[in-house]
């Protein structure tokens, strides 16, 4: 599905609080790269589809854009922006896979490029969220915890999507719920704050069945399986707050929009039926049974695991791009390093790659040289003259750094 994402999203405007704006050149570049890496993905050689493996990802990008009717001048801009990422080194046991071509062959005419968000949006959020660049703060503890919570929520989203596409039960009546939310928002916009707001709200909703007699009846009108209601949660906890009416109106309007959207997205889709058949064939059992309940939990787990993998890949792509740019900036400083030092470091990395048996080439990263200032200080002392002296000084510092008292002394 990521291979089918529309290239025109590179021009999608950035939403502001009360307006929207065009992207600047840097933001367009970032989007081109992220889209290109959605169409052309780095995957394990083992299990990758042989007919979609590409040797030259830059040429594959040109073919993808040309097949989508993009003009030559714009293709050149895409290639200029994306070449550093597409030409980056990958592991020896990895390959580039053309997922755009795979999408076109697998889905055909049963799904257009905008409809891919039918399955992508539940797991990645909006198009804006998917295309958002990874910030440096993404590595903070708060963001890691947020990502963990989001991953836990994928199983619920997987179950909801399966119910929407293949469920045979009645499910939530989103049309009626949307009408209730609309009425609640209208009431909250016209009411004035007073002590007996609950009865006023109950009376405003008498046209709906079953008619509400108290707050529990109101909550029942906006209850349904597979849907989290911000309005419901607010009504359960916030009645009597001075900002009650303003907040209630906002939440009810938001829930109405969500229900209108869910009302449109419920029901079967040709592409989803095709995907389900492929999964059933691979698993050896079906989602629906003739004489039994649907295997909902089993398929929800399968979809959940698939969504987790793709979500991790998408996050990894963003992080890898951030790291690549950091290394690119650092590489510009290489001319400041003496030639002898560069040669020694290159030989050292080559030897370590060979002796350690590493899959990838050994690289000295920033964390590996942590404490270098202390090393230089120790080696600058008058008594540190020989190679043995420097080795002993480095080992002494290494021992000290494992002690808690070391960090208090620097």
ZARO-427180 format. One record per residue (C-alpha): x, y, z; residue in one letter; residue number from 1. Coordinates in nm, 3 decimals. Example, Ala and Ser with C-alpha at 12.3 -4.5 7.8 and 13.67 -1.06 7.14 Angstrom:
residues 2
      xx      yy      zz vexti kolba
   1.230  -0.450   0.780     A     1
   1.367  -0.106   0.714     S     2
***
This chain:
residues 410
      xx      yy      zz vexti kolba
   0.000   0.000   0.000     X     1
   0.289   0.238   0.069     X     2
   0.406   0.168  -0.284     X     3
   0.078   0.309  -0.414     X     4
   0.097   0.646  -0.236     X     5
   0.035   0.935  -0.473     X     6
   0.341   1.138  -0.582     X     7
   0.121   1.450  -0.592     X     8
   0.128   1.461  -0.212     X     9
   0.460   1.641  -0.246     X    10
   0.251   1.950  -0.329     X    11
  -0.003   1.904  -0.047     X    12
  -0.018   2.223   0.160     X    13
   0.075   2.241   0.527     X    14
  -0.225   2.289   0.753     X    15
  -0.207   2.572   1.003     X    16
  -0.448   2.648   1.291     X    17
  -0.684   2.856   1.080     X    18
  -0.530   2.838   0.733     X    19
  -0.279   2.652   0.519     X    20
   0.044   2.736   0.339     X    21
   0.263   2.609   0.056     X    22
   0.572   2.403   0.133     X    23
   0.916   2.557   0.108     X    24
   1.192   2.392  -0.101     X    25
   1.340   2.205   0.196     X    26
   1.003   2.062   0.297     X    27
   0.935   1.951  -0.061     X    28
   1.274   1.779  -0.069     X    29
   1.194   1.594   0.255     X    30
   0.859   1.478   0.116     X    31
   1.013   1.360  -0.210     X    32
   1.266   1.154  -0.018     X    33
   1.005   1.003   0.214     X    34
   0.775   0.917  -0.077     X    35
   1.061   0.769  -0.279     X    36
   1.160   0.552   0.018     X    37
   0.799   0.438   0.047     X    38
   0.801   0.319  -0.316     X    39
   1.154   0.178  -0.305     X    40
   1.227  -0.004   0.018     X    41
   1.536  -0.177   0.155     X    42
   1.445  -0.532   0.253     X    43
   1.610  -0.861   0.341     X    44
   1.733  -1.048   0.036     X    45
   1.577  -1.362   0.180     X    46
   1.206  -1.356   0.097     X    47
   1.215  -1.046  -0.122     X    48
   1.011  -1.082  -0.446     X    49
   1.268  -1.154  -0.718     X    50
   1.066  -0.985  -0.993     X    51
   1.061  -0.656  -0.802     X    52
   1.425  -0.637  -0.688     X    53
   1.608  -0.342  -0.847     X    54
   1.982  -0.293  -0.885     X    55
   1.969   0.080  -0.958     X    56
   1.707   0.252  -0.736     X    57
   1.763   0.590  -0.902     X    58
   1.667   0.446  -1.241     X    59
   1.367   0.275  -1.079     X    60
   1.256   0.610  -0.937     X    61
   1.267   0.765  -1.284     X    62
   1.056   0.478  -1.422     X    63
   0.800   0.512  -1.142     X    64
   0.756   0.884  -1.197     X    65
   0.750   0.850  -1.576     X    66
   0.477   0.584  -1.553     X    67
   0.273   0.829  -1.343     X    68
   0.296   1.101  -1.606     X    69
   0.545   1.327  -1.428     X    70
   0.727   1.571  -1.659     X    71
   1.100   1.528  -1.724     X    72
   1.197   1.854  -1.554     X    73
   1.019   1.752  -1.235     X    74
   1.168   1.401  -1.253     X    75
   1.513   1.560  -1.259     X    76
   1.430   1.750  -0.939     X    77
   1.311   1.428  -0.773     X    78
   1.632   1.248  -0.868     X    79
   1.849   1.538  -0.746     X    80
   1.673   1.541  -0.408     X    81
   1.655   1.163  -0.361     X    82
   1.988   1.042  -0.506     X    83
   2.190   1.073  -0.181     X    84
   1.934   0.855  -0.001     X    85
   1.888   0.604  -0.285     X    86
   2.262   0.568  -0.338     X    87
   2.342   0.513   0.031     X    88
   2.514   0.185   0.121     X    89
   2.296  -0.104   0.234     X    90
   2.388  -0.435   0.395     X    91
   2.521  -0.717   0.179     X    92
   2.219  -0.931   0.266     X    93
   1.971  -0.653   0.176     X    94
   1.817  -0.546  -0.156     X    95
   1.611  -0.261  -0.298     X    96
   1.251  -0.360  -0.377     X    97
   1.019  -0.169  -0.610     X    98
   0.699  -0.165  -0.403     X    99
   0.535   0.084  -0.640     X   100
   0.547  -0.174  -0.918     X   101
   0.434  -0.444  -0.677     X   102
   0.133  -0.233  -0.583     X   103
   0.037  -0.173  -0.947     X   104
   0.055  -0.543  -1.030     X   105
  -0.122  -0.667  -0.717     X   106
  -0.405  -0.416  -0.688     X   107
  -0.467  -0.320  -1.052     X   108
  -0.779  -0.107  -1.098     X   109
  -0.948  -0.210  -0.772     X   110
  -0.792   0.075  -0.572     X   111
  -0.679   0.426  -0.665     X   112
  -0.391   0.614  -0.507     X   113
  -0.611   0.814  -0.273     X   114
  -0.793   0.506  -0.146     X   115
  -0.473   0.348  -0.012     X   116
  -0.534   0.562   0.295     X   117
  -0.833   0.340   0.371     X   118
  -0.583   0.101   0.526     X   119
  -0.284   0.331   0.587     X   120
  -0.469   0.600   0.782     X   121
  -0.589   0.377   1.069     X   122
  -0.229   0.279   1.142     X   123
  -0.025   0.584   1.040     X   124
  -0.277   0.860   1.105     X   125
  -0.342   1.129   0.846     X   126
  -0.140   1.195   0.531     X   127
   0.019   1.485   0.717     X   128
   0.132   1.255   0.999     X   129
   0.277   1.003   0.756     X   130
   0.474   1.271   0.571     X   131
   0.591   1.457   0.880     X   132
   0.970   1.467   0.914     X   133
   1.127   1.309   1.217     X   134
   1.250   1.577   1.458     X   135
   1.560   1.548   1.669     X   136
   1.337   1.542   1.978     X   137
   1.187   1.216   1.852     X   138
   1.454   1.031   2.046     X   139
   1.346   1.179   2.381     X   140
   1.207   0.951   2.651     X   141
   0.861   1.110   2.628     X   142
   0.838   1.038   2.256     X   143
   0.959   0.681   2.302     X   144
   0.685   0.624   2.559     X   145
   0.429   0.776   2.321     X   146
   0.546   0.542   2.043     X   147
   0.513   0.243   2.275     X   148
   0.157   0.344   2.363     X   149
   0.079   0.388   1.993     X   150
   0.211   0.038   1.920     X   151
  -0.015  -0.109   2.188     X   152
  -0.312   0.059   2.021     X   153
  -0.246  -0.108   1.684     X   154
  -0.423  -0.431   1.784     X   155
  -0.742  -0.236   1.852     X   156
  -0.710  -0.046   1.523     X   157
  -0.656  -0.375   1.339     X   158
  -0.973  -0.519   1.491     X   159
  -1.173  -0.209   1.403     X   160
  -1.056  -0.215   1.041     X   161
  -1.143  -0.584   1.005     X   162
  -1.489  -0.523   1.149     X   163
  -1.548  -0.231   0.912     X   164
  -1.443  -0.426   0.602     X   165
  -1.557  -0.783   0.670     X   166
  -1.786  -0.777   0.975     X   167
  -2.136  -0.920   0.935     X   168
  -2.280  -0.770   1.253     X   169
  -2.476  -0.449   1.268     X   170
  -2.205  -0.259   1.457     X   171
  -2.229   0.101   1.567     X   172
  -2.490   0.322   1.401     X   173
  -2.257   0.606   1.308     X   174
  -2.527   0.795   1.118     X   175
  -2.753   0.818   1.422     X   176
  -2.460   0.893   1.653     X   177
  -2.350   1.176   1.423     X   178
  -2.701   1.326   1.443     X   179
  -2.689   1.307   1.824     X   180
  -2.349   1.477   1.834     X   181
  -2.476   1.749   1.603     X   182
  -2.772   1.813   1.834     X   183
  -2.545   1.820   2.142     X   184
  -2.314   2.073   1.973     X   185
  -2.608   2.294   1.875     X   186
  -2.747   2.279   2.230     X   187
  -2.406   2.360   2.385     X   188
  -2.366   2.656   2.150     X   189
  -2.699   2.812   2.254     X   190
  -2.728   2.714   2.622     X   191
  -2.620   2.931   2.912     X   192
  -2.431   2.800   3.215     X   193
  -2.652   2.719   3.514     X   194
  -2.689   2.459   3.786     X   195
  -2.939   2.232   3.607     X   196
  -2.757   2.174   3.279     X   197
  -2.812   1.797   3.283     X   198
  -3.190   1.819   3.258     X   199
  -3.163   2.077   2.980     X   200
  -2.935   1.845   2.782     X   201
  -3.165   1.547   2.839     X   202
  -3.467   1.745   2.717     X   203
  -3.277   1.860   2.407     X   204
  -3.233   1.499   2.294     X   205
  -3.591   1.368   2.332     X   206
  -3.630   1.322   1.955     X   207
  -3.391   1.024   1.958     X   208
  -3.484   0.666   2.048     X   209
  -3.471   0.541   2.307     X   210
  -3.551   0.881   2.463     X   211
  -3.306   0.976   2.738     X   212
  -3.438   1.035   3.090     X   213
  -3.105   1.112   3.259     X   214
  -2.733   1.142   3.185     X   215
  -2.706   0.762   3.147     X   216
  -2.962   0.781   2.869     X   217
  -2.759   1.053   2.696     X   218
  -2.445   0.841   2.721     X   219
  -2.632   0.542   2.578     X   220
  -2.723   0.745   2.267     X   221
  -2.356   0.799   2.187     X   222
  -2.236   0.449   2.270     X   223
  -2.129   0.199   2.008     X   224
  -1.877  -0.084   1.963     X   225
  -1.534   0.000   1.827     X   226
  -1.549   0.375   1.882     X   227
  -1.391   0.600   2.145     X   228
  -1.605   0.905   2.213     X   229
  -1.437   1.218   2.349     X   230
  -1.782   1.363   2.417     X   231
  -1.888   1.060   2.620     X   232
  -1.571   1.065   2.830     X   233
  -1.613   1.439   2.889     X   234
  -1.978   1.406   2.997     X   235
  -1.885   1.132   3.241     X   236
  -1.628   1.347   3.419     X   237
  -1.667   1.723   3.360     X   238
  -2.026   1.830   3.425     X   239
  -2.029   2.149   3.630     X   240
  -1.700   2.293   3.500     X   241
  -1.722   2.664   3.409     X   242
  -1.593   2.592   3.057     X   243
  -1.825   2.297   3.023     X   244
  -2.040   2.429   2.737     X   245
  -1.752   2.555   2.522     X   246
  -1.555   2.231   2.556     X   247
  -1.863   2.014   2.505     X   248
  -1.945   2.194   2.180     X   249
  -1.591   2.140   2.048     X   250
  -1.586   1.771   2.142     X   251
  -1.932   1.704   2.001     X   252
  -1.843   1.871   1.671     X   253
  -1.524   1.665   1.654     X   254
  -1.711   1.340   1.723     X   255
  -1.973   1.429   1.463     X   256
  -1.700   1.467   1.199     X   257
  -1.547   1.133   1.297     X   258
  -1.882   0.954   1.283     X   259
  -1.965   1.103   0.942     X   260
  -1.629   0.977   0.820     X   261
  -1.679   0.630   0.971     X   262
  -2.026   0.614   0.819     X   263
  -1.869   0.654   0.473     X   264
  -1.585   0.410   0.535     X   265
  -1.793   0.115   0.659     X   266
  -1.862  -0.167   0.416     X   267
  -1.679  -0.402   0.184     X   268
  -1.409  -0.300  -0.066     X   269
  -1.290  -0.496  -0.370     X   270
  -0.923  -0.448  -0.285     X   271
  -0.979  -0.557   0.077     X   272
  -1.155  -0.874  -0.038     X   273
  -0.859  -0.949  -0.265     X   274
  -0.609  -0.895   0.017     X   275
  -0.814  -1.113   0.251     X   276
  -0.820  -1.400  -0.001     X   277
  -0.441  -1.384  -0.033     X   278
  -0.399  -1.389   0.346     X   279
  -0.648  -1.676   0.384     X   280
  -0.460  -1.874   0.119     X   281
  -0.129  -1.817   0.296     X   282
  -0.274  -1.904   0.639     X   283
  -0.480  -2.204   0.534     X   284
  -0.794  -2.089   0.714     X   285
  -1.066  -1.832   0.650     X   286
  -1.187  -1.523   0.832     X   287
  -1.556  -1.613   0.813     X   288
  -1.685  -1.961   0.895     X   289
  -2.001  -2.130   0.767     X   290
  -2.095  -2.278   1.103     X   291
  -1.919  -2.064   1.358     X   292
  -1.807  -1.716   1.458     X   293
  -1.556  -1.518   1.253     X   294
  -1.191  -1.577   1.335     X   295
  -1.167  -1.212   1.427     X   296
  -0.900  -1.232   1.696     X   297
  -0.668  -1.447   1.485     X   298
  -0.681  -1.214   1.185     X   299
  -0.659  -0.905   1.407     X   300
  -0.330  -1.040   1.546     X   301
  -0.199  -1.107   1.194     X   302
  -0.287  -0.754   1.081     X   303
  -0.152  -0.607   1.403     X   304
   0.187  -0.775   1.353     X   305
   0.202  -0.662   0.990     X   306
   0.112  -0.303   1.090     X   307
   0.379  -0.304   1.361     X   308
   0.646  -0.412   1.115     X   309
   0.552  -0.151   0.857     X   310
   0.523   0.118   1.125     X   311
   0.871   0.033   1.254     X   312
   1.011   0.038   0.900     X   313
   0.857   0.380   0.836     X   314
   1.003   0.520   1.158     X   315
   1.340   0.359   1.083     X   316
   1.344   0.521   0.737     X   317
   1.292   0.864   0.893     X   318
   1.561   0.807   1.156     X   319
   1.806   0.667   0.903     X   320
   1.756   0.974   0.686     X   321
   1.825   1.203   0.984     X   322
   2.142   1.007   1.064     X   323
   2.253   1.009   0.700     X   324
   2.229   1.387   0.692     X   325
   2.426   1.416   1.016     X   326
   2.703   1.201   0.868     X   327
   2.686   1.407   0.549     X   328
   2.750   1.723   0.749     X   329
   3.031   1.557   0.944     X   330
   3.188   1.433   0.620     X   331
   3.232   1.793   0.508     X   332
   3.479   1.837   0.795     X   333
   3.705   1.556   0.670     X   334
   3.949   1.798   0.505     X   335
   4.039   1.925   0.852     X   336
   4.181   1.582   0.946     X   337
   4.552   1.518   0.873     X   338
   4.614   1.264   0.593     X   339
   4.812   1.030   0.820     X   340
   4.527   1.021   1.073     X   341
   4.271   0.941   0.804     X   342
   4.482   0.659   0.666     X   343
   4.535   0.511   1.011     X   344
   4.163   0.530   1.094     X   345
   4.065   0.370   0.760     X   346
   4.312   0.084   0.817     X   347
   4.190   0.041   1.175     X   348
   3.822   0.020   1.065     X   349
   3.914  -0.231   0.791     X   350
   4.102  -0.453   1.037     X   351
   3.820  -0.439   1.293     X   352
   3.563  -0.530   1.026     X   353
   3.770  -0.836   0.934     X   354
   3.870  -0.955   1.282     X   355
   3.524  -0.902   1.437     X   356
   3.341  -1.082   1.155     X   357
   3.084  -0.802   1.144     X   358
   2.812  -0.820   0.878     X   359
   2.850  -0.450   0.809     X   360
   3.170  -0.246   0.782     X   361
   3.298  -0.127   1.118     X   362
   3.252   0.243   1.180     X   363
   3.373   0.460   1.468     X   364
   3.064   0.643   1.589     X   365
   3.034   0.936   1.825     X   366
   2.949   0.721   2.127     X   367
   3.267   0.519   2.071     X   368
   3.487   0.826   2.123     X   369
   3.305   0.949   2.431     X   370
   3.568   1.068   2.679     X   371
   3.824   1.163   2.414     X   372
   3.896   1.496   2.585     X   373
   3.998   1.312   2.903     X   374
   4.225   1.082   2.697     X   375
   4.402   1.378   2.535     X   376
   4.447   1.543   2.874     X   377
   4.601   1.228   3.021     X   378
   4.834   1.179   2.723     X   379
   4.949   1.541   2.747     X   380
   5.105   1.484   3.088     X   381
   5.484   1.492   3.106     X   382
   5.517   1.135   3.234     X   383
   5.314   0.992   2.939     X   384
   5.583   0.939   2.673     X   385
   5.562   0.591   2.523     X   386
   5.292   0.384   2.353     X   387
   5.274   0.167   2.666     X   388
   5.219   0.479   2.878     X   389
   4.929   0.589   2.656     X   390
   4.768   0.243   2.665     X   391
   4.794   0.234   3.046     X   392
   4.647   0.585   3.075     X   393
   4.354   0.495   2.849     X   394
   4.284   0.175   3.045     X   395
   4.295   0.365   3.373     X   396
   4.041   0.616   3.241     X   397
   3.822   0.336   3.111     X   398
   3.819   0.180   3.458     X   399
   3.741   0.517   3.616     X   400
   3.446   0.580   3.380     X   401
   3.270   0.269   3.507     X   402
   3.269   0.420   3.857     X   403
   2.980   0.653   3.963     X   404
   3.232   0.887   4.125     X   405
   3.389   0.957   3.784     X   406
   3.080   1.138   3.657     X   407
   3.070   1.354   3.970     X   408
   3.428   1.466   3.912     X   409
   3.389   1.595   3.555     X   410
***
